Amino acid sequence: MTLGILGDGKIDVLGFDAYLRDRGLMARTRRAYVGVVRRATDGNVAAYVRKLVRDRSPVGTVVQARAAAGHWLRFRGVSEVGIKAALPSARGRKARGRDALSPDALASFLALAEEEREPSRSVMLLLPRTGLRISEVCGLLVGDVRRRDGRAYLDFRGKGDKHRVVPLGEIGLVLVEAAVARATRRPGGTPDAERPLFTARAGRPVSPSTVRDAMARLREKDPALAGVTPHVLRHTYATRALAGGVGVPRLQALLGHESITTTQRYLHPSVDDLADAVDNIDGL
């Protein structure tokens, strides 16, 4: 039997996860890497990474897939020389400037997202209301939902395993509480706090690709949403927060950016926003 492939041709997910855990990788990172291997046909991660490069996938997606592929190949006993030969360099499409959705486009997006099935529905509705990355929303656990001083918030480990705290608004709280109820009423041996908040089949976390597929259906329904992506919704959150009076340093913390320069690239103030700012400056 080839290491990593079970006798019936299935991938040894448990063995791979244990391998990653032994190397100190956090639970969210392990789930992401296992997800990469699941998406690769017959566990052929090298071919999967090459396809991502050919398709000009976002560079962040390629980098994560290549890292997962390297661990998978080591788990299967491939040498470092063999890994280097099998995997392409992590080239991908660099992020371009993305405009936030207009109020009308956002309203259309939210209305169409309401018609989708769970858990894609709730994930899509939360993206512009939390500013989280799609991988962060899909990776949330029940225990990440906290309350303090009468406020509800998400307390989780985000990109780069960084600690993040993001308060929830009224609608976001309704969505999250409904997800908690769904996740905890299912029988299972996993403690409630450690259960995925948004689950697909067999209690596994919903994958970002599943949500992206749902978002593609929305784009087909409304031409005004042709450019909407999870990252555009993150930009939309940032722009709305700025208009609501959130300062850039606080927005930096909400978005989980190390550099304030990165945060500034997310801001898309309208002409009216700029005019209001000028009106508030004395002496002009």
C-alpha positions in Angstrom: 0.0 0.0 0.0 1.3 3.4 -0.9 1.7 5.7 2.1 -1.2 8.2 2.2 -3.5 6.1 -0.1 -5.7 3.5 1.6 -6.4 0.1 0.1 -9.7 1.2 -1.4 -8.1 4.1 -3.2 -9.2 6.7 -0.7 -6.9 9.3 0.7 -5.6 8.7 4.3 -7.0 12.0 5.6 -6.6 11.0 9.3 -3.0 10.0 8.8 -2.2 13.2 6.9 -3.8 15.3 9.6 -1.9 13.5 12.3 1.3 14.0 10.4 0.6 17.8 10.2 -0.3 17.9 13.8 2.9 16.3 14.8 4.7 19.1 13.0 3.0 21.7 15.0 0.5 23.0 12.4 -2.6 24.7 13.8 -6.0 23.1 13.3 -7.2 25.6 10.7 -4.0 25.2 8.7 -4.4 21.5 8.8 -8.0 21.7 7.6 -6.9 23.9 4.7 -4.1 21.6 3.7 -6.4 18.5 3.9 -8.9 20.4 1.8 -6.2 20.9 -0.9 -5.5 17.2 -1.0 -9.2 16.4 -1.1 -9.7 18.7 -4.2 -6.7 17.0 -6.0 -7.9 14.1 -8.2 -6.7 10.9 -6.6 -4.4 12.9 -4.3 -2.3 14.1 -7.2 -1.4 17.4 -5.6 1.4 18.2 -8.0 -1.1 18.2 -10.9 -3.5 20.2 -8.9 -0.9 22.9 -8.2 0.1 23.0 -11.9 -3.5 23.5 -12.9 -3.9 26.4 -10.4 -0.8 28.0 -12.0 -2.1 27.4 -15.5 -5.5 28.9 -14.6 -3.8 32.1 -13.2 -5.4 31.5 -9.8 -4.8 34.2 -7.1 -1.3 33.9 -5.9 -2.4 33.4 -2.3 -4.4 30.3 -3.4 -1.4 28.9 -5.3 1.0 29.5 -2.4 -1.3 27.7 0.1 -1.9 24.8 -2.3 1.9 24.5 -3.0 2.6 24.4 0.8 0.0 21.8 1.3 1.3 19.8 -1.6 4.8 19.8 -0.2 3.6 18.4 3.1 1.5 15.8 1.4 4.5 14.6 -0.7 6.7 14.4 2.4 4.0 12.4 4.1 4.1 10.0 1.2 7.8 9.7 1.5 8.9 11.8 -1.5 12.4 13.3 -1.1 13.0 17.1 -1.1 14.6 16.8 -4.5 11.6 15.0 -5.8 9.2 17.6 -4.3 11.2 20.4 -5.9 11.0 18.7 -9.3 7.3 17.9 -9.0 6.0 21.3 -7.9 6.0 24.5 -10.0 7.0 27.8 -8.5 4.1 29.5 -6.8 3.2 31.9 -9.5 -0.3 33.2 -9.7 -2.5 36.2 -10.4 -1.5 39.1 -8.2 -4.3 40.9 -6.4 -5.5 43.9 -8.4 -7.3 47.0 -7.0 -10.9 46.0 -6.4 -13.8 48.4 -6.0 -16.3 48.0 -3.3 -19.9 47.1 -4.2 -22.2 50.1 -4.6 -25.2 50.2 -2.1 -27.5 49.0 -4.9 -25.2 46.1 -5.9 -24.7 45.1 -2.3 -28.5 45.1 -1.7 -28.9 42.9 -4.8 -26.1 40.5 -3.6 -27.7 40.1 -0.2 -31.1 39.5 -1.6 -29.9 36.8 -4.0 -27.7 35.2 -1.3 -30.7 34.8 0.9 -32.1 32.4 -1.7 -29.1 30.0 -1.6 -28.9 26.9 0.6 -27.1 26.7 3.9 -24.3 26.9 4.7 -23.3 28.9 1.6 -26.1 31.3 2.3 -24.9 32.3 5.8 -21.3 32.5 4.8 -22.0 34.8 1.9 -24.3 37.0 4.1 -21.5 37.3 6.7 -18.7 38.2 4.4 -19.7 41.9 3.9 -20.8 42.1 7.5 -17.6 41.0 9.1 -14.8 41.7 6.6 -13.4 38.2 7.2 -11.6 36.3 4.4 -13.6 33.5 3.0 -11.2 30.9 4.4 -11.6 32.5 7.9 -15.4 32.4 7.8 -15.4 28.8 6.5 -12.9 27.8 9.3 -14.9 29.3 12.2 -15.6 27.0 15.1 -18.6 27.2 17.5 -16.3 28.2 20.3 -15.1 31.2 18.3 -18.5 32.9 19.0 -18.1 34.8 22.3 -20.0 37.4 24.4 -18.6 40.0 26.6 -20.2 43.1 28.2 -23.4 42.6 26.3 -21.7 42.4 22.9 -21.2 39.4 20.7 -18.0 38.9 18.7 -15.9 36.4 16.9 -12.6 35.5 18.6 -10.5 33.3 16.3 -7.2 32.6 14.7 -7.1 34.2 11.3 -4.6 34.2 8.4 -1.1 33.6 9.6 -2.5 32.1 12.8 -3.0 35.7 14.1 -5.4 36.3 16.9 -8.4 38.3 15.7 -11.4 39.8 17.5 -14.3 41.0 15.3 -17.5 42.3 16.8 -20.8 41.3 15.3 -23.6 43.6 14.4 -27.3 42.7 14.9 -27.8 40.9 11.6 -24.4 39.1 11.9 -25.3 37.9 15.3 -28.6 36.4 14.1 -26.8 34.6 11.3 -24.1 33.2 13.7 -26.6 32.2 16.4 -28.6 30.2 13.9 -25.4 28.5 12.7 -24.5 27.6 16.3 -27.9 26.1 16.8 -27.5 24.0 13.6 -24.0 22.9 14.5 -24.7 21.8 18.1 -28.0 20.0 17.6 -26.3 17.3 15.5 -25.1 14.3 17.4 -21.4 13.6 17.5 -18.4 13.0 19.7 -16.8 16.3 19.1 -17.2 18.9 21.9 -19.6 21.7 20.9 -16.9 24.4 21.1 -14.6 22.5 18.6 -17.3 21.8 16.0 -17.1 23.7 12.7 -19.7 26.6 12.7 -20.5 26.0 9.0 -20.6 22.4 8.0 -21.1 20.6 4.7 -21.2 16.8 4.5 -20.3 14.5 7.4 -19.8 17.4 9.7 -16.8 18.8 7.8 -16.3 22.5 7.5 -17.8 23.9 4.3 -15.1 24.6 1.7 -14.4 28.0 0.3 -14.8 26.5 -3.2 -18.4 25.5 -2.4 -19.2 29.1 -1.4 -17.4 30.4 -4.5 -19.6 28.2 -6.6 -22.7 29.6 -5.0 -21.4 33.1 -5.6 -20.9 32.2 -9.3 -24.6 31.4 -9.5 -25.4 34.9 -8.1 -23.2 36.5 -10.8 -25.1 34.6 -13.5 -28.4 35.9 -12.1 -27.5 39.6 -11.9 -25.1 41.2 -14.4 -24.4 44.0 -11.9 -22.6 41.4 -9.8 -20.2 40.3 -12.5 -17.2 41.3 -10.6 -18.2 40.3 -7.1 -15.8 38.0 -5.2 -15.2 37.2 -1.6 -12.4 39.7 -1.6 -14.7 42.4 -3.1 -17.0 41.9 -0.2 -14.1 42.4 2.2 -13.3 45.7 0.4 -17.0 46.5 0.7 -16.9 46.0 4.5 -13.8 48.2 4.7 -15.3 51.0 2.7 -18.6 51.0 4.7 -16.7 50.9 7.9 -14.7 54.0 6.8 -17.9 55.8 5.9 -19.4 54.8 9.3 -16.5 56.6 11.1 -14.1 53.8 11.8 -10.6 55.1 11.7 -7.9 53.4 9.7 -6.0 52.1 12.7 -9.1 50.4 14.1 -10.0 49.1 10.6 -6.5 47.7 10.4 -7.2 45.6 13.5 -10.7 44.5 12.2 -9.2 43.3 8.9 -6.2 41.6 10.5 -3.5 43.5 8.5 0.0 43.8 9.8 0.7 46.9 7.8 -1.6 50.0 7.7 -0.5 50.4 4.0 -2.3 47.2 3.2 -5.5 48.5 4.9 -5.3 51.8 2.9 -5.6 49.7 -0.3 -9.0 48.5 0.8 -10.5 52.0 1.2 -12.7 53.3 -1.6 -14.2 56.6 -0.4 -16.8 58.1 -2.7 -16.9 61.7 -3.9 -19.6 62.4 -1.3 -17.4 60.9 1.5 -14.5 63.2 0.5 -16.8 66.2 0.3 -18.2 65.5 3.8 -14.6 65.2 5.1 -13.7 68.6 3.6 -16.8 70.2 5.1 -15.6 69.1 8.5 -12.3 70.9 8.2 -12.4 74.4 9.7 -10.9 77.3 7.8 -11.3 76.0 4.2 
